[in-house]
Amino acid sequence: MKTAPTQLPVHGSRTITVTAPDCASQWGNDGLDVLSTPAILGHMERLCVDTLAAHLSPGDMTVGTGVQMRHLAPTNLGENVTFRVTTDRLTRNITVSFQVTDANGRLLSDGTHQRAVVDETTFRARLSGAAADRRSTP
């Protein structure tokens, strides 16, 4: 983590339009053209990565370690949704609260997401080592 003080809480937000790759039909629910739970998780995680990056030391990155969420209402293809993330602690283990709302402010999803700050070089080396181990296993 950076040693310079950061104004807390840290917030991030992003608005997207629900597109075909975001829909439940991409996850086996044929013909269900609504925002899927996996897409909510993916967009939320990307926002967390982008929001926290400015608060990391050079060479650090964050990785997801857990999530708890509720998916409360459907959102149709073509609708706009806004993702908001907030954390009030910047330590090695970060808990981020998130909310997803539609254009009318209706709550679509909420929850918490845990992220860990890791050294990127060490983490990527571990990935390479694990891949090599899998290739050498009969």
Z-matrix of the N, CA and C atoms (Angstrom, degrees):
N
C 1 1.435
C 2 1.525 1 108.63
N 3 1.301 2 114.99 1 151.01
C 4 1.457 3 119.68 2 177.05
C 5 1.519 4 109.49 3 -65.94
N 6 1.335 5 114.42 4 149.11
C 7 1.457 6 118.32 5 179.64
C 8 1.519 7 111.77 6 -86.74
N 9 1.336 8 118.02 7 -19.18
C 10 1.457 9 120.54 8 178.83
C 11 1.530 10 109.09 9 -69.67
N 12 1.348 11 116.76 10 140.77
C 13 1.466 12 118.39 11 179.70
C 14 1.521 13 111.84 12 -63.87
N 15 1.301 14 115.41 13 144.59
C 16 1.453 15 122.55 14 178.41
C 17 1.513 16 108.03 15 -118.23
N 18 1.316 17 115.98 16 136.74
C 19 1.464 18 120.33 17 175.88
C 20 1.527 19 108.55 18 -68.57
N 21 1.319 20 115.78 19 122.97
C 22 1.458 21 121.12 20 179.32
C 23 1.521 22 109.11 21 -106.98
N 24 1.296 23 119.96 22 150.88
C 25 1.462 24 126.31 23 -1.20
C 26 1.524 25 111.97 24 -75.45
N 27 1.336 26 115.17 25 162.42
C 28 1.464 27 123.03 26 175.81
C 29 1.529 28 106.92 27 -97.06
N 30 1.331 29 115.68 28 130.92
C 31 1.468 30 121.77 29 -178.52
C 32 1.521 31 110.45 30 -122.27
N 33 1.311 32 116.20 31 151.44
C 34 1.455 33 122.53 32 170.48
C 35 1.512 34 108.97 33 -146.09
N 36 1.320 35 116.68 34 150.03
C 37 1.471 36 119.63 35 175.62
C 38 1.513 37 109.74 36 -150.35
N 39 1.312 38 114.09 37 155.88
C 40 1.462 39 121.32 38 179.21
C 41 1.524 40 107.91 39 -157.64
N 42 1.328 41 115.92 40 138.49
C 43 1.461 42 121.08 41 175.76
C 44 1.519 43 108.47 42 -110.24
N 45 1.321 44 115.31 43 134.61
C 46 1.468 45 121.29 44 177.99
C 47 1.521 46 109.07 45 -126.71
N 48 1.305 47 115.71 46 161.40
C 49 1.455 48 122.43 47 169.15
C 50 1.519 49 107.02 48 -102.70
N 51 1.330 50 117.34 49 130.30
C 52 1.464 51 121.45 50 -179.65
C 53 1.524 52 108.77 51 -65.32
N 54 1.328 53 115.88 52 121.38
C 55 1.468 54 122.58 53 179.23
C 56 1.527 55 109.16 54 -114.57
N 57 1.312 56 116.38 55 171.43
C 58 1.470 57 121.50 56 -177.03
C 59 1.538 58 113.19 57 -52.92
N 60 1.345 59 119.74 58 -43.79
C 61 1.471 60 118.11 59 179.41
C 62 1.534 61 114.39 60 -63.89
N 63 1.340 62 117.07 61 -17.11
C 64 1.464 63 121.47 62 178.66
C 65 1.526 64 112.75 63 -83.94
N 66 1.310 65 117.65 64 -9.40
C 67 1.467 66 121.31 65 -168.30
C 68 1.524 67 113.71 66 -85.97
N 69 1.323 68 114.23 67 153.80
C 70 1.463 69 122.05 68 178.76
C 71 1.527 70 111.64 69 -60.57
N 72 1.334 71 117.64 70 -24.92
C 73 1.465 72 120.80 71 178.27
C 74 1.531 73 111.49 72 -61.58
N 75 1.311 74 117.78 73 -22.06
C 76 1.472 75 121.93 74 177.26
C 77 1.529 76 112.03 75 -77.97
N 78 1.329 77 116.08 76 -10.49
C 79 1.462 78 121.45 77 -175.67
C 80 1.521 79 111.59 78 -117.41
N 81 1.343 80 117.59 79 25.65
C 82 1.456 81 120.95 80 174.43
C 83 1.510 82 115.47 81 98.42
N 84 1.313 83 118.41 82 -3.97
C 85 1.466 84 121.54 83 177.09
C 86 1.520 85 108.55 84 -96.77
N 87 1.334 86 116.11 85 74.08
C 88 1.465 87 121.89 86 -174.86
C 89 1.521 88 111.99 87 -51.16
N 90 1.334 89 115.00 88 131.98
C 91 1.458 90 121.98 89 177.09
C 92 1.513 91 115.01 90 78.72
N 93 1.318 92 117.27 91 1.81
C 94 1.468 93 120.99 92 -179.47
C 95 1.533 94 108.60 93 -96.76
N 96 1.323 95 115.40 94 87.06
C 97 1.463 96 121.33 95 -175.71
C 98 1.519 97 111.39 96 -90.50
N 99 1.337 98 114.26 97 64.76
C 100 1.462 99 122.99 98 176.36
C 101 1.531 100 108.39 99 -129.75
N 102 1.317 101 115.40 100 157.80
C 103 1.464 102 121.34 101 179.48
C 104 1.522 103 110.14 102 -56.19
N 105 1.321 104 116.36 103 126.52
C 106 1.462 105 121.54 104 -177.15
C 107 1.527 106 111.54 105 -89.80
N 108 1.315 107 114.40 106 157.03
C 109 1.460 108 120.30 107 175.01
C 110 1.529 109 111.37 108 -60.04
N 111 1.354 110 119.84 109 -45.09
C 112 1.466 111 118.57 110 177.44
C 113 1.533 112 113.08 111 -59.39
N 114 1.328 113 117.47 112 -35.76
C 115 1.472 114 119.43 113 178.47
C 116 1.519 115 110.72 114 -68.19
N 117 1.328 116 117.64 115 -39.62
C 118 1.462 117 119.87 116 176.29
C 119 1.520 118 109.51 117 -58.51
N 120 1.330 119 116.59 118 -47.15
C 121 1.460 120 120.29 119 180.00
C 122 1.528 121 111.51 120 -61.44
N 123 1.312 122 116.93 121 -43.30
C 124 1.460 123 120.51 122 -179.18
C 125 1.522 124 112.99 123 -64.21
N 126 1.329 125 116.54 124 -46.58
C 127 1.467 126 119.96 125 179.28
C 128 1.530 127 111.10 126 -65.51
N 129 1.329 128 116.44 127 -38.86
C 130 1.460 129 120.22 128 179.02
C 131 1.523 130 110.51 129 -65.71
N 132 1.317 131 117.33 130 -42.54
C 133 1.460 132 119.87 131 -179.56
C 134 1.526 133 110.84 132 -65.49
N 135 1.320 134 117.85 133 -41.81
C 136 1.473 135 121.06 134 177.79
C 137 1.525 136 110.28 135 -60.03
N 138 1.331 137 117.26 136 -42.39
C 139 1.461 138 120.80 137 178.65
C 140 1.530 139 110.71 138 -63.83
N 141 1.326 140 117.45 139 -39.93
C 142 1.466 141 120.34 140 176.76
C 143 1.529 142 110.82 141 -61.25
N 144 1.317 143 117.08 142 -47.69
C 145 1.467 144 121.48 143 179.21
C 146 1.525 145 109.99 144 -56.34
N 147 1.326 146 116.47 145 -49.91
C 148 1.464 147 120.94 146 -177.51
C 149 1.528 148 111.72 147 -65.80
N 150 1.318 149 117.45 148 -40.78
C 151 1.468 150 121.30 149 -177.91
C 152 1.521 151 111.54 150 -68.29
N 153 1.319 152 117.41 151 -41.77
C 154 1.462 153 120.91 152 -176.18
C 155 1.522 154 113.27 153 -78.88
N 156 1.331 155 117.98 154 -22.13
C 157 1.476 156 121.63 155 -174.82
C 158 1.526 157 112.33 156 -55.07
N 159 1.310 158 117.48 157 -38.31
C 160 1.469 159 120.96 158 -177.73
C 161 1.523 160 112.20 159 -68.44
N 162 1.319 161 117.95 160 -12.52
C 163 1.460 162 121.96 161 -175.96
C 164 1.524 163 112.47 162 -108.00
N 165 1.330 164 116.85 163 10.19
C 166 1.459 165 121.66 164 -177.90
C 167 1.519 166 111.19 165 -102.12
N 168 1.308 167 115.87 166 155.04
C 169 1.460 168 121.47 167 172.11
C 170 1.521 169 108.95 168 -74.89
N 171 1.334 170 117.50 169 154.17
C 172 1.463 171 119.21 170 175.71
C 173 1.531 172 110.25 171 -55.26
N 174 1.322 173 115.96 172 134.91
C 175 1.457 174 121.67 173 179.21
C 176 1.520 175 114.01 174 92.27
N 177 1.342 176 117.54 175 -10.04
C 178 1.463 177 120.70 176 177.58
C 179 1.524 178 110.40 177 -94.33
N 180 1.303 179 115.19 178 157.42
C 181 1.465 180 123.13 179 173.80
C 182 1.522 181 107.10 180 -147.61
N 183 1.336 182 117.09 181 167.83
C 184 1.455 183 119.28 182 174.27
C 185 1.522 184 109.23 183 -113.70
N 186 1.324 185 114.73 184 148.96
C 187 1.457 186 121.92 185 176.06
C 188 1.518 187 108.51 186 -129.72
N 189 1.319 188 116.34 187 145.68
C 190 1.454 189 121.09 188 178.87
C 191 1.509 190 110.94 189 -73.63
N 192 1.337 191 116.29 190 139.38
C 193 1.460 192 121.06 191 178.98
C 194 1.521 193 113.10 192 -125.97
N 195 1.326 194 117.38 193 -10.37
C 196 1.454 195 119.48 194 178.77
C 197 1.513 196 110.85 195 -177.26
N 198 1.320 197 115.64 196 158.38
C 199 1.464 198 120.23 197 178.01
C 200 1.523 199 108.80 198 -152.45
N 201 1.308 200 114.74 199 143.14
C 202 1.456 201 121.54 200 169.86
C 203 1.517 202 105.71 201 -132.61
N 204 1.327 203 116.33 202 125.12
C 205 1.463 204 118.51 203 -176.89
C 206 1.502 205 111.30 204 -145.16
N 207 1.328 206 113.11 205 158.97
C 208 1.455 207 121.82 206 170.40
C 209 1.522 208 106.90 207 -119.89
N 210 1.329 209 116.16 208 137.77
C 211 1.466 210 121.96 209 174.42
C 212 1.521 211 104.65 210 -113.49
N 213 1.335 212 116.46 211 107.02
C 214 1.453 213 122.15 212 -164.54
C 215 1.517 214 115.98 213 -98.59
N 216 1.335 215 117.20 214 -25.61
C 217 1.463 216 119.23 215 -174.15
C 218 1.522 217 110.07 216 -153.44
N 219 1.343 218 117.29 217 149.68
C 220 1.464 219 120.48 218 178.47
C 221 1.528 220 111.25 219 -77.85
N 222 1.319 221 114.21 220 154.48
C 223 1.466 222 121.16 221 176.54
C 224 1.519 223 107.12 222 -135.36
N 225 1.312 224 116.90 223 125.09
C 226 1.465 225 121.78 224 -174.73
C 227 1.523 226 113.20 225 -76.30
N 228 1.312 227 113.78 226 155.61
C 229 1.459 228 122.97 227 171.44
C 230 1.534 229 108.57 228 -50.75
N 231 1.327 230 117.04 229 133.93
C 232 1.459 231 122.36 230 177.89
C 233 1.515 232 114.97 231 91.76
N 234 1.337 233 117.79 232 -12.00
C 235 1.460 234 120.21 233 179.22
C 236 1.532 235 110.29 234 -82.06
N 237 1.325 236 115.73 235 153.31
C 238 1.469 237 121.70 236 176.06
C 239 1.520 238 109.99 237 -90.91
N 240 1.319 239 115.77 238 139.25
C 241 1.463 240 121.87 239 174.76
C 242 1.526 241 108.37 240 -132.63
N 243 1.319 242 115.23 241 146.78
C 244 1.462 243 121.02 242 179.81
C 245 1.516 244 109.48 243 -115.11
N 246 1.310 245 115.62 244 130.52
C 247 1.461 246 124.33 245 176.80
C 248 1.523 247 107.71 246 -102.43
N 249 1.331 248 116.55 247 133.12
C 250 1.462 249 121.86 248 176.55
C 251 1.520 250 108.34 249 -130.21
N 252 1.335 251 115.95 250 133.77
C 253 1.460 252 121.42 251 176.76
C 254 1.526 253 108.41 252 -126.30
N 255 1.338 254 114.86 253 147.82
C 256 1.461 255 121.30 254 -179.41
C 257 1.515 256 109.17 255 -146.46
N 258 1.319 257 115.82 256 138.67
C 259 1.462 258 120.48 257 168.93
C 260 1.513 259 108.29 258 -137.90
N 261 1.328 260 115.82 259 145.77
C 262 1.456 261 118.46 260 177.44
C 263 1.518 262 112.22 261 -117.47
N 264 1.353 263 115.37 262 18.04
C 265 1.465 264 121.08 263 175.00
C 266 1.514 265 109.73 264 -144.35
N 267 1.305 266 115.99 265 128.93
C 268 1.466 267 121.01 266 175.50
C 269 1.524 268 107.90 267 -115.63
N 270 1.331 269 114.53 268 92.97
C 271 1.454 270 122.31 269 178.07
C 272 1.521 271 107.51 270 -128.32
N 273 1.298 272 118.56 271 -170.10
C 274 1.468 273 120.96 272 178.48
C 275 1.524 274 111.52 273 -66.36
N 276 1.327 275 117.19 274 -28.77
C 277 1.469 276 122.90 275 176.25
C 278 1.522 277 107.41 276 -118.10
N 279 1.331 278 115.85 277 118.60
C 280 1.461 279 121.97 278 -171.83
C 281 1.522 280 109.18 279 -115.96
N 282 1.320 281 116.00 280 132.47
C 283 1.460 282 121.03 281 171.91
C 284 1.521 283 107.64 282 -105.69
N 285 1.323 284 115.69 283 125.33
C 286 1.455 285 122.90 284 -179.36
C 287 1.520 286 108.17 285 -112.86
N 288 1.327 287 116.74 286 129.79
C 289 1.464 288 121.28 287 171.70
C 290 1.518 289 107.93 288 -90.77
N 291 1.333 290 117.12 289 144.35
C 292 1.464 291 118.73 290 178.54
C 293 1.520 292 110.91 291 -138.89
N 294 1.325 293 113.22 292 154.26
C 295 1.458 294 122.23 293 174.43
C 296 1.515 295 108.02 294 -139.99
N 297 1.331 296 114.58 295 146.08
C 298 1.458 297 121.62 296 174.64
C 299 1.523 298 106.41 297 -125.58
N 300 1.335 299 116.31 298 127.43
C 301 1.459 300 121.08 299 -179.07
C 302 1.523 301 109.96 300 -129.06
N 303 1.338 302 115.38 301 156.97
C 304 1.456 303 119.19 302 175.71
C 305 1.523 304 109.34 303 -89.37
N 306 1.323 305 116.73 304 -177.14
C 307 1.463 306 121.93 305 -176.22
C 308 1.524 307 112.67 306 -63.43
N 309 1.329 308 117.47 307 -20.75
C 310 1.463 309 121.93 308 178.35
C 311 1.525 310 112.53 309 -93.92
N 312 1.334 311 117.05 310 3.74
C 313 1.459 312 120.92 311 179.96
C 314 1.518 313 114.48 312 84.82
N 315 1.340 314 117.55 313 5.17
C 316 1.466 315 121.65 314 178.83
C 317 1.530 316 109.04 315 -69.56
N 318 1.321 317 117.01 316 131.64
C 319 1.457 318 122.21 317 179.06
C 320 1.524 319 109.90 318 -72.39
N 321 1.335 320 115.58 319 120.77
C 322 1.470 321 121.94 320 -179.48
C 323 1.521 322 111.66 321 -99.85
N 324 1.325 323 116.08 322 -34.85
C 325 1.456 324 121.08 323 -176.39
C 326 1.524 325 108.39 324 -159.34
N 327 1.332 326 115.53 325 150.61
C 328 1.462 327 119.88 326 172.41
C 329 1.515 328 108.80 327 -153.89
N 330 1.328 329 115.07 328 167.99
C 331 1.448 330 118.84 329 178.61
C 332 1.505 331 112.19 330 163.91
N 333 1.328 332 114.43 331 -165.11
C 334 1.460 333 121.81 332 176.36
C 335 1.524 334 108.79 333 -129.66
N 336 1.314 335 114.15 334 151.49
C 337 1.465 336 121.15 335 -178.80
C 338 1.523 337 107.51 336 -135.10
N 339 1.325 338 116.35 337 128.50
C 340 1.456 339 120.96 338 177.53
C 341 1.527 340 109.18 339 -97.76
N 342 1.337 341 114.70 340 136.81
C 343 1.456 342 121.53 341 177.68
C 344 1.516 343 108.45 342 -133.21
N 345 1.322 344 116.24 343 148.16
C 346 1.460 345 122.27 344 176.83
C 347 1.518 346 109.17 345 -116.04
N 348 1.317 347 116.10 346 139.60
C 349 1.462 348 121.78 347 174.68
C 350 1.526 349 107.16 348 -86.70
N 351 1.341 350 116.00 349 125.28
C 352 1.465 351 121.21 350 -178.90
C 353 1.525 352 109.56 351 -132.93
N 354 1.324 353 115.19 352 158.12
C 355 1.456 354 120.71 353 172.59
C 356 1.526 355 107.92 354 -74.66
N 357 1.322 356 116.67 355 122.11
C 358 1.467 357 120.88 356 -173.67
C 359 1.522 358 112.62 357 -62.06
N 360 1.320 359 118.34 358 -43.25
C 361 1.464 360 121.31 359 -178.28
C 362 1.528 361 110.74 360 -62.54
N 363 1.324 362 116.73 361 -45.48
C 364 1.470 363 121.26 362 179.50
C 365 1.522 364 110.69 363 -63.92
N 366 1.326 365 116.54 364 -43.17
C 367 1.461 366 120.80 365 -179.56
C 368 1.524 367 111.01 366 -62.80
N 369 1.326 368 117.02 367 -46.26
C 370 1.471 369 119.70 368 -179.89
C 371 1.527 370 111.36 369 -65.90
N 372 1.317 371 117.96 370 -34.36
C 373 1.468 372 121.16 371 176.74
C 374 1.529 373 110.21 372 -64.46
N 375 1.333 374 116.58 373 -39.48
C 376 1.469 375 120.33 374 176.41
C 377 1.518 376 110.91 375 -62.44
N 378 1.339 377 116.92 376 -39.14
C 379 1.469 378 120.38 377 178.02
C 380 1.520 379 110.96 378 -63.99
N 381 1.321 380 116.67 379 -44.05
C 382 1.461 381 120.78 380 179.41
C 383 1.520 382 110.74 381 -62.95
N 384 1.326 383 116.63 382 -41.15
C 385 1.466 384 121.24 383 178.43
C 386 1.515 385 111.90 384 -64.51
N 387 1.310 386 117.44 385 -41.01
C 388 1.467 387 121.42 386 179.85
C 389 1.520 388 110.22 387 -66.39
N 390 1.345 389 116.84 388 -39.03
C 391 1.464 390 120.16 389 178.91
C 392 1.535 391 110.06 390 -65.63
N 393 1.314 392 116.73 391 -40.92
C 394 1.477 393 120.51 392 178.91
C 395 1.526 394 110.15 393 -64.88
N 396 1.337 395 116.96 394 -39.07
C 397 1.464 396 120.06 395 178.01
C 398 1.523 397 111.06 396 -62.51
N 399 1.336 398 117.50 397 -41.09
C 400 1.469 399 120.68 398 179.86
C 401 1.527 400 110.75 399 -66.23
N 402 1.329 401 116.80 400 -37.06
C 403 1.478 402 119.65 401 -179.66
C 404 1.521 403 111.22 402 -68.64
N 405 1.331 404 118.60 403 -29.98
C 406 1.470 405 120.22 404 -177.07
C 407 1.515 406 113.00 405 -89.80
N 408 1.340 407 117.90 406 -6.16
C 409 1.459 408 121.03 407 178.91
C 410 1.529 409 108.97 408 -82.07
N 411 1.360 410 116.42 409 128.06
C 412 1.478 411 118.73 410 -178.26
C 413 1.501 412 112.84 411 -68.14
